Amino acid sequence: MATINWTEESQLWLKDIYEFIAQDNPSAATDVLDGIYQKAQILSAHPEIGYKYETPDSEEIRVLLYGHYRIAYAVYPNQVDILGVFHGALDIDRYL
């Protein structure tokens, strides 16, 4: 089982997502973040489940989908680093 590590950057993305949704519906914002966290827990047992994201460097980044969101992460031995959580409308290439 791999350890899930939420980077500072990913935590900032989650905070932004929460604050945006909470403007209209705090309960829905909590539900979305809970869903993202729960979906990411799958990576502990199955770190390579997401699709490969092509990058110009050698780091292998994968993306796991949750609703309208993309959870970007890197896989290391016994660890998964969550790099960010992006809304599907965003150009992920600008951030990874």
N, CA, C and O atoms as CSV, one atom per row, in Angstrom:
chain,resi,resn,atom,element,x,y,z
A,1,MET,N,N,0.836,-1.183,0.000
A,1,MET,CA,C,0.000,0.000,0.000
A,1,MET,C,C,0.881,1.246,0.000
A,1,MET,O,O,1.859,1.337,0.741
A,2,ALA,N,N,0.518,2.180,-0.829
A,2,ALA,CA,C,1.259,3.429,-0.926
A,2,ALA,C,C,0.667,4.474,0.016
A,2,ALA,O,O,-0.537,4.487,0.271
A,3,THR,N,N,1.518,5.333,0.519
A,3,THR,CA,C,1.087,6.460,1.337
A,3,THR,C,C,0.659,7.593,0.412
A,3,THR,O,O,1.337,7.878,-0.575
A,4,ILE,N,N,-0.452,8.235,0.722
A,4,ILE,CA,C,-0.939,9.376,-0.051
A,4,ILE,C,C,-0.401,10.653,0.584
A,4,ILE,O,O,-0.629,10.907,1.767
A,5,ASN,N,N,0.311,11.453,-0.200
A,5,ASN,CA,C,0.864,12.718,0.275
A,5,ASN,C,C,0.239,13.868,-0.517
A,5,ASN,O,O,0.415,13.961,-1.732
A,6,TRP,N,N,-0.486,14.735,0.175
A,6,TRP,CA,C,-1.083,15.913,-0.461
A,6,TRP,C,C,-0.064,17.038,-0.373
A,6,TRP,O,O,0.241,17.510,0.722
A,7,THR,N,N,0.465,17.473,-1.505
A,7,THR,CA,C,1.444,18.555,-1.522
A,7,THR,C,C,0.786,19.865,-1.098
A,7,THR,O,O,-0.438,19.989,-1.099
A,8,GLU,N,N,1.621,20.842,-0.734
A,8,GLU,CA,C,1.084,22.161,-0.386
A,8,GLU,C,C,0.282,22.739,-1.545
A,8,GLU,O,O,-0.777,23.334,-1.342
A,9,GLU,N,N,0.792,22.561,-2.760
A,9,GLU,CA,C,0.106,23.066,-3.949
A,9,GLU,C,C,-1.281,22.440,-4.087
A,9,GLU,O,O,-2.256,23.131,-4.383
A,10,SER,N,N,-1.361,21.133,-3.871
A,10,SER,CA,C,-2.667,20.468,-4.000
A,10,SER,C,C,-3.634,20.949,-2.925
A,10,SER,O,O,-4.833,21.067,-3.179
A,11,GLN,N,N,-3.130,21.225,-1.744
A,11,GLN,CA,C,-3.984,21.729,-0.672
A,11,GLN,C,C,-4.514,23.128,-0.999
A,11,GLN,O,O,-5.651,23.459,-0.661
A,12,LEU,N,N,-3.689,23.946,-1.657
A,12,LEU,CA,C,-4.149,25.274,-2.087
A,12,LEU,C,C,-5.250,25.155,-3.135
A,12,LEU,O,O,-6.226,25.904,-3.105
A,13,TRP,N,N,-5.088,24.198,-4.073
A,13,TRP,CA,C,-6.127,23.974,-5.083
A,13,TRP,C,C,-7.437,23.567,-4.412
A,13,TRP,O,O,-8.505,24.057,-4.777
A,14,LEU,N,N,-7.351,22.675,-3.437
A,14,LEU,CA,C,-8.564,22.228,-2.736
A,14,LEU,C,C,-9.233,23.383,-2.000
A,14,LEU,O,O,-10.458,23.504,-2.000
A,15,LYS,N,N,-8.432,24.217,-1.381
A,15,LYS,CA,C,-8.974,25.387,-0.679
A,15,LYS,C,C,-9.713,26.299,-1.654
A,15,LYS,O,O,-10.807,26.779,-1.357
A,16,ASP,N,N,-9.108,26.537,-2.823
A,16,ASP,CA,C,-9.751,27.378,-3.837
A,16,ASP,C,C,-11.060,26.768,-4.332
A,16,ASP,O,O,-12.054,27.471,-4.512
A,17,ILE,N,N,-11.047,25.468,-4.548
A,17,ILE,CA,C,-12.264,24.775,-5.001
A,17,ILE,C,C,-13.359,24.918,-3.949
A,17,ILE,O,O,-14.504,25.245,-4.263
A,18,TYR,N,N,-12.985,24.668,-2.697
A,18,TYR,CA,C,-13.965,24.770,-1.612
A,18,TYR,C,C,-14.550,26.179,-1.545
A,18,TYR,O,O,-15.768,26.350,-1.504
A,19,GLU,N,N,-13.683,27.177,-1.535
A,19,GLU,CA,C,-14.157,28.562,-1.396
A,19,GLU,C,C,-15.052,28.980,-2.559
A,19,GLU,O,O,-16.030,29.701,-2.360
A,20,PHE,N,N,-14.727,28.538,-3.759
A,20,PHE,CA,C,-15.541,28.887,-4.913
A,20,PHE,C,C,-16.947,28.290,-4.800
A,20,PHE,O,O,-17.942,28.990,-4.989
A,21,ILE,N,N,-17.019,27.003,-4.492
A,21,ILE,CA,C,-18.322,26.339,-4.392
A,21,ILE,C,C,-19.097,26.839,-3.177
A,21,ILE,O,O,-20.315,27.001,-3.241
A,22,ALA,N,N,-18.393,27.085,-2.066
A,22,ALA,CA,C,-19.040,27.494,-0.814
A,22,ALA,C,C,-19.707,28.857,-0.909
A,22,ALA,O,O,-20.571,29.176,-0.093
A,23,GLN,N,N,-19.331,29.653,-1.873
A,23,GLN,CA,C,-19.994,30.948,-2.048
A,23,GLN,C,C,-21.498,30.755,-2.250
A,23,GLN,O,O,-22.307,31.554,-1.777
A,24,ASP,N,N,-21.857,29.689,-2.954
A,24,ASP,CA,C,-23.261,29.400,-3.226
A,24,ASP,C,C,-23.837,28.305,-2.336
A,24,ASP,O,O,-25.019,28.324,-1.993
A,25,ASN,N,N,-22.972,27.336,-1.961
A,25,ASN,CA,C,-23.505,26.185,-1.241
A,25,ASN,C,C,-22.390,25.512,-0.415
A,25,ASN,O,O,-21.698,24.631,-0.925
A,26,PRO,N,N,-22.213,25.914,0.839
A,26,PRO,CA,C,-21.152,25.326,1.675
A,26,PRO,C,C,-21.262,23.807,1.835
A,26,PRO,O,O,-20.247,23.114,1.905
A,27,SER,N,N,-22.470,23.301,1.893
A,27,SER,CA,C,-22.663,21.859,2.034
A,27,SER,C,C,-22.152,21.119,0.791
A,27,SER,O,O,-21.494,20.085,0.902
A,28,ALA,N,N,-22.460,21.655,-0.376
A,28,ALA,CA,C,-21.978,21.045,-1.618
A,28,ALA,C,C,-20.462,21.113,-1.696
A,28,ALA,O,O,-19.825,20.180,-2.186
A,29,ALA,N,N,-19.875,22.207,-1.219
A,29,ALA,CA,C,-18.414,22.349,-1.231
A,29,ALA,C,C,-17.765,21.259,-0.376
A,29,ALA,O,O,-16.760,20.665,-0.768
A,30,THR,N,N,-18.346,21.009,0.783
A,30,THR,CA,C,-17.841,19.944,1.659
A,30,THR,C,C,-17.975,18.588,0.979
A,30,THR,O,O,-17.059,17.768,1.038
A,31,ASP,N,N,-19.110,18.350,0.337
A,31,ASP,CA,C,-19.334,17.078,-0.358
A,31,ASP,C,C,-18.325,16.863,-1.482
A,31,ASP,O,O,-17.820,15.755,-1.658
A,32,VAL,N,N,-18.028,17.913,-2.241
A,32,VAL,CA,C,-17.064,17.791,-3.344
A,32,VAL,C,C,-15.687,17.451,-2.802
A,32,VAL,O,O,-15.033,16.538,-3.308
A,33,LEU,N,N,-15.233,18.172,-1.777
A,33,LEU,CA,C,-13.913,17.880,-1.217
A,33,LEU,C,C,-13.852,16.483,-0.616
A,33,LEU,O,O,-12.853,15.782,-0.778
A,34,ASP,N,N,-14.917,16.072,0.081
A,34,ASP,CA,C,-14.958,14.705,0.618
A,34,ASP,C,C,-14.857,13.680,-0.509
A,34,ASP,O,O,-14.157,12.676,-0.376
A,35,GLY,N,N,-15.547,13.927,-1.605
A,35,GLY,CA,C,-15.504,13.017,-2.747
A,35,GLY,C,C,-14.121,12.946,-3.364
A,35,GLY,O,O,-13.654,11.867,-3.728
A,36,ILE,N,N,-13.467,14.083,-3.483
A,36,ILE,CA,C,-12.105,14.109,-4.039
A,36,ILE,C,C,-11.164,13.319,-3.140
A,36,ILE,O,O,-10.373,12.511,-3.626
A,37,TYR,N,N,-11.244,13.548,-1.831
A,37,TYR,CA,C,-10.399,12.806,-0.893
A,37,TYR,C,C,-10.667,11.299,-0.978
A,37,TYR,O,O,-9.731,10.500,-1.009
A,38,GLN,N,N,-11.942,10.916,-1.016
A,38,GLN,CA,C,-12.286,9.501,-1.091
A,38,GLN,C,C,-11.781,8.862,-2.382
A,38,GLN,O,O,-11.259,7.747,-2.368
A,39,LYS,N,N,-11.938,9.567,-3.486
A,39,LYS,CA,C,-11.463,9.037,-4.779
A,39,LYS,C,C,-9.953,8.848,-4.740
A,39,LYS,O,O,-9.443,7.849,-5.248
A,40,ALA,N,N,-9.234,9.791,-4.146
A,40,ALA,CA,C,-7.778,9.698,-4.080
A,40,ALA,C,C,-7.310,8.516,-3.231
A,40,ALA,O,O,-6.204,8.014,-3.434
A,41,GLN,N,N,-8.126,8.070,-2.295
A,41,GLN,CA,C,-7.733,6.944,-1.451
A,41,GLN,C,C,-7.548,5.657,-2.252
A,41,GLN,O,O,-6.824,4.758,-1.825
A,42,ILE,N,N,-8.195,5.570,-3.401
A,42,ILE,CA,C,-8.020,4.418,-4.285
A,42,ILE,C,C,-6.547,4.255,-4.664
A,42,ILE,O,O,-6.065,3.141,-4.874
A,43,LEU,N,N,-5.842,5.386,-4.748
A,43,LEU,CA,C,-4.442,5.366,-5.186
A,43,LEU,C,C,-3.531,4.639,-4.204
A,43,LEU,O,O,-2.455,4.176,-4.582
A,44,SER,N,N,-3.946,4.540,-2.972
A,44,SER,CA,C,-3.145,3.825,-1.983
A,44,SER,C,C,-2.934,2.368,-2.398
A,44,SER,O,O,-1.829,1.837,-2.285
A,45,ALA,N,N,-3.993,1.732,-2.876
A,45,ALA,CA,C,-3.923,0.325,-3.292
A,45,ALA,C,C,-3.634,0.166,-4.781
A,45,ALA,O,O,-3.064,-0.841,-5.202
A,46,HIS,N,N,-4.028,1.161,-5.581
A,46,HIS,CA,C,-3.898,1.058,-7.037
A,46,HIS,C,C,-3.304,2.353,-7.609
A,46,HIS,O,O,-4.005,3.103,-8.288
A,47,PRO,N,N,-2.030,2.618,-7.344
A,47,PRO,CA,C,-1.442,3.905,-7.731
A,47,PRO,C,C,-1.368,4.156,-9.235
A,47,PRO,O,O,-1.217,5.304,-9.653
A,48,GLU,N,N,-1.466,3.141,-10.037
A,48,GLU,CA,C,-1.341,3.343,-11.481
A,48,GLU,C,C,-2.687,3.310,-12.201
A,48,GLU,O,O,-2.740,3.105,-13.413
A,49,ILE,N,N,-3.775,3.513,-11.454
A,49,ILE,CA,C,-5.111,3.429,-12.037
A,49,ILE,C,C,-5.415,4.605,-12.973
A,49,ILE,O,O,-6.160,4.446,-13.939
A,50,GLY,N,N,-4.850,5.771,-12.698
A,50,GLY,CA,C,-5.117,6.942,-13.534
A,50,GLY,C,C,-4.408,6.860,-14.869
A,50,GLY,O,O,-3.472,6.080,-15.045
A,51,TYR,N,N,-4.865,7.674,-15.810
A,51,TYR,CA,C,-4.210,7.663,-17.122
A,51,TYR,C,C,-2.915,8.468,-17.075
A,51,TYR,O,O,-2.776,9.401,-16.285
A,52,LYS,N,N,-1.978,8.092,-17.927
A,52,LYS,CA,C,-0.689,8.780,-17.986
A,52,LYS,C,C,-0.855,10.135,-18.652
A,52,LYS,O,O,-1.501,10.267,-19.691
A,53,TYR,N,N,-0.255,11.133,-18.027
A,53,TYR,CA,C,-0.247,12.477,-18.580
A,53,TYR,C,C,1.133,12.688,-19.193
A,53,TYR,O,O,2.149,12.563,-18.509
A,54,GLU,N,N,1.163,13.003,-20.470
A,54,GLU,CA,C,2.439,13.177,-21.174
A,54,GLU,C,C,3.104,14.481,-20.768
A,54,GLU,O,O,2.503,15.549,-20.883
A,55,THR,N,N,4.352,14.398,-20.287
A,55,THR,CA,C,5.124,15.575,-19.913
A,55,THR,C,C,6.445,15.577,-20.677
A,55,THR,O,O,6.942,14.521,-21.070
A,56,PRO,N,N,7.011,16.764,-20.885
A,56,PRO,CA,C,8.280,16.829,-21.600
A,56,PRO,C,C,9.451,16.282,-20.780
A,56,PRO,O,O,10.442,15.829,-21.352
A,57,ASP,N,N,9.350,16.318,-19.459
A,57,ASP,CA,C,10.444,15.762,-18.649
A,57,ASP,C,C,10.191,14.285,-18.377
A,57,ASP,O,O,9.239,13.702,-18.898
A,58,SER,N,N,11.032,13.697,-17.576
A,58,SER,CA,C,10.955,12.252,-17.373
A,58,SER,C,C,10.003,11.842,-16.250
A,58,SER,O,O,9.741,10.652,-16.078
A,59,GLU,N,N,9.486,12.793,-15.491
A,59,GLU,CA,C,8.605,12.429,-14.388
A,59,GLU,C,C,7.282,11.888,-14.923
A,59,GLU,O,O,6.675,12.470,-15.821
A,60,GLU,N,N,6.857,10.791,-14.367
A,60,GLU,CA,C,5.578,10.214,-14.779
A,60,GLU,C,C,4.470,10.795,-13.923
A,60,GLU,O,O,4.433,10.606,-12.707
A,61,ILE,N,N,3.585,11.493,-14.570
A,61,ILE,CA,C,2.425,12.065,-13.901
A,61,ILE,C,C,1.191,11.334,-14.418
A,61,ILE,O,O,1.068,11.039,-15.607
A,62,ARG,N,N,0.297,11.058,-13.502
A,62,ARG,CA,C,-0.948,10.403,-13.856
A,62,ARG,C,C,-2.113,11.281,-13.425
A,62,ARG,O,O,-1.962,12.175,-12.593
A,63,VAL,N,N,-3.272,11.011,-14.001
A,63,VAL,CA,C,-4.467,11.801,-13.692
A,63,VAL,C,C,-5.621,10.851,-13.411
A,63,VAL,O,O,-5.903,9.938,-14.188
A,64,LEU,N,N,-6.275,11.084,-12.293
A,64,LEU,CA,C,-7.447,10.323,-11.886
A,64,LEU,C,C,-8.649,11.255,-11.951
A,64,LEU,O,O,-8.597,12.372,-11.435
A,65,LEU,N,N,-9.719,10.808,-12.574
A,65,LEU,CA,C,-10.894,11.651,-12.749
A,65,LEU,C,C,-11.874,11.486,-11.593
A,65,LEU,O,O,-12.094,10.386,-11.087
A,66,TYR,N,N,-12.460,12.623,-11.191
A,66,TYR,CA,C,-13.548,12.619,-10.216
A,66,TYR,C,C,-14.531,13.702,-10.639
A,66,TYR,O,O,-14.247,14.890,-10.484
A,67,GLY,N,N,-15.662,13.311,-11.161
A,67,GLY,CA,C,-16.643,14.289,-11.625
A,67,GLY,C,C,-16.036,15.238,-12.638
A,67,GLY,O,O,-15.491,14.807,-13.655
A,68,HIS,N,N,-16.132,16.541,-12.358
A,68,HIS,CA,C,-15.573,17.553,-13.250
A,68,HIS,C,C,-14.108,17.843,-12.937
A,68,HIS,O,O,-13.523,18.749,-13.530
A,69,TYR,N,N,-13.515,17.102,-12.032
A,69,TYR,CA,C,-12.159,17.389,-11.558
A,69,TYR,C,C,-11.160,16.331,-11.986
A,69,TYR,O,O,-11.501,15.166,-12.191
A,70,ARG,N,N,-9.910,16.775,-12.116
A,70,ARG,CA,C,-8.798,15.887,-12.432
A,70,ARG,C,C,-7.795,15.960,-11.291
A,70,ARG,O,O,-7.319,17.039,-10.938
A,71,ILE,N,N,-7.484,14.829,-10.729
A,71,ILE,CA,C,-6.519,14.733,-9.631
A,71,ILE,C,C,-5.194,14.320,-10.258
A,71,ILE,O,O,-5.041,13.184,-10.708
A,72,ALA,N,N,-4.235,15.245,-10.286
A,72,ALA,CA,C,-2.921,14.967,-10.880
A,72,ALA,C,C,-1.985,14.469,-9.783
A,72,ALA,O,O,-1.938,15.031,-8.688
A,73,TYR,N,N,-1.244,13.411,-10.092
A,73,TYR,CA,C,-0.368,12.828,-9.073
A,73,TYR,C,C,0.851,12.166,-9.691
A,73,TYR,O,O,0.863,11.818,-10.872
A,74,ALA,N,N,1.878,11.999,-8.864
A,74,ALA,CA,C,3.104,11.305,-9.253
A,74,ALA,C,C,3.242,10.064,-8.380
A,74,ALA,O,O,2.933,10.088,-7.188
A,75,VAL,N,N,3.708,8.987,-8.988
A,75,VAL,CA,C,3.856,7.712,-8.279
A,75,VAL,C,C,5.329,7.461,-7.995
A,75,VAL,O,O,6.171,7.542,-8.889
A,76,TYR,N,N,5.626,7.159,-6.748
A,76,TYR,CA,C,6.969,6.793,-6.308
A,76,TYR,C,C,6.855,5.477,-5.551
A,76,TYR,O,O,5.749,5.068,-5.197
A,77,PRO,N,N,7.959,4.813,-5.298
A,77,PRO,CA,C,7.874,3.576,-4.509
A,77,PRO,C,C,7.241,3.858,-3.140
A,77,PRO,O,O,7.749,4.667,-2.364
A,78,ASN,N,N,6.156,3.197,-2.869
A,78,ASN,CA,C,5.434,3.290,-1.597
A,78,ASN,C,C,4.832,4.660,-1.297
A,78,ASN,O,O,4.449,4.921,-0.156
A,79,GLN,N,N,4.740,5.541,-2.294
A,79,GLN,CA,C,4.175,6.868,-2.057
A,79,GLN,C,C,3.532,7.424,-3.320
A,79,GLN,O,O,4.018,7.215,-4.432
A,80,VAL,N,N,2.434,8.131,-3.122
A,80,VAL,CA,C,1.764,8.862,-4.199
A,80,VAL,C,C,1.692,10.318,-3.761
A,80,VAL,O,O,1.153,10.619,-2.696
A,81,ASP,N,N,2.231,11.223,-4.571
A,81,ASP,CA,C,2.153,12.654,-4.292
A,81,ASP,C,C,1.038,13.263,-5.124
A,81,ASP,O,O,1.092,13.235,-6.354
A,82,ILE,N,N,0.029,13.815,-4.461
A,82,ILE,CA,C,-1.031,14.525,-5.164
A,82,ILE,C,C,-0.469,15.909,-5.498
A,82,ILE,O,O,-0.120,16.678,-4.602
A,83,LEU,N,N,-0.387,16.213,-6.782
A,83,LEU,CA,C,0.227,17.463,-7.238
A,83,LEU,C,C,-0.771,18.601,-7.339
A,83,LEU,O,O,-0.420,19.759,-7.114
A,84,GLY,N,N,-2.008,18.282,-7.675
A,84,GLY,CA,C,-3.026,19.312,-7.814
A,84,GLY,C,C,-4.354,18.701,-8.171
A,84,GLY,O,O,-4.432,17.548,-8.596
A,85,VAL,N,N,-5.410,19.489,-7.994
A,85,VAL,CA,C,-6.755,19.080,-8.367
A,85,VAL,C,C,-7.305,20.186,-9.253
A,85,VAL,O,O,-7.439,21.333,-8.826
A,86,PHE,N,N,-7.621,19.829,-10.489
A,86,PHE,CA,C,-7.971,20.815,-11.501
A,86,PHE,C,C,-9.385,20.593,-12.020
A,86,PHE,O,O,-9.795,19.458,-12.263
A,87,HIS,N,N,-10.117,21.673,-12.186
A,87,HIS,CA,C,-11.423,21.582,-12.833
A,87,HIS,C,C,-11.188,21.225,-14.295
A,87,HIS,O,O,-10.207,21.664,-14.896
A,88,GLY,N,N,-12.067,20.446,-14.853
A,88,GLY,CA,C,-11.938,19.991,-16.234
A,88,GLY,C,C,-11.873,21.111,-17.251
A,88,GLY,O,O,-11.341,20.910,-18.343
A,89,ALA,N,N,-12.402,22.298,-16.925
A,89,ALA,CA,C,-12.387,23.423,-17.855
A,89,ALA,C,C,-11.025,24.107,-17.925
A,89,ALA,O,O,-10.762,24.870,-18.855
A,90,LEU,N,N,-10.155,23.839,-16.946
A,90,LEU,CA,C,-8.832,24.465,-16.931
A,90,LEU,C,C,-7.883,23.755,-17.886
A,90,LEU,O,O,-7.986,22.548,-18.104
A,91,ASP,N,N,-6.968,24.513,-18.445
A,91,ASP,CA,C,-5.915,23.956,-19.293
A,91,ASP,C,C,-4.820,23.413,-18.381
A,91,ASP,O,O,-3.969,24.164,-17.906
A,92,ILE,N,N,-4.846,22.128,-18.145
A,92,ILE,CA,C,-3.926,21.484,-17.205
A,92,ILE,C,C,-2.455,21.663,-17.633
A,92,ILE,O,O,-1.558,21.631,-16.791
A,93,ASP,N,N,-2.218,21.847,-18.917
A,93,ASP,CA,C,-0.847,22.027,-19.414
A,93,ASP,C,C,-0.192,23.270,-18.814
A,93,ASP,O,O,1.032,23.320,-18.693
A,94,ARG,N,N,-0.970,24.250,-18.447
A,94,ARG,CA,C,-0.411,25.477,-17.867
A,94,ARG,C,C,0.123,25.259,-16.463
A,94,ARG,O,O,0.922,26.060,-15.977
A,95,TYR,N,N,-0.302,24.193,-15.804
A,95,TYR,CA,C,0.026,23.982,-14.409
A,95,TYR,C,C,0.972,22.809,-14.156
A,95,TYR,O,O,1.620,22.753,-13.111
A,96,LEU,N,N,1.056,21.894,-15.079
A,96,LEU,CA,C,1.931,20.726,-14.872
A,96,LEU,C,C,3.152,20.796,-15.760
A,96,LEU,O,O,3.996,19.900,-15.720
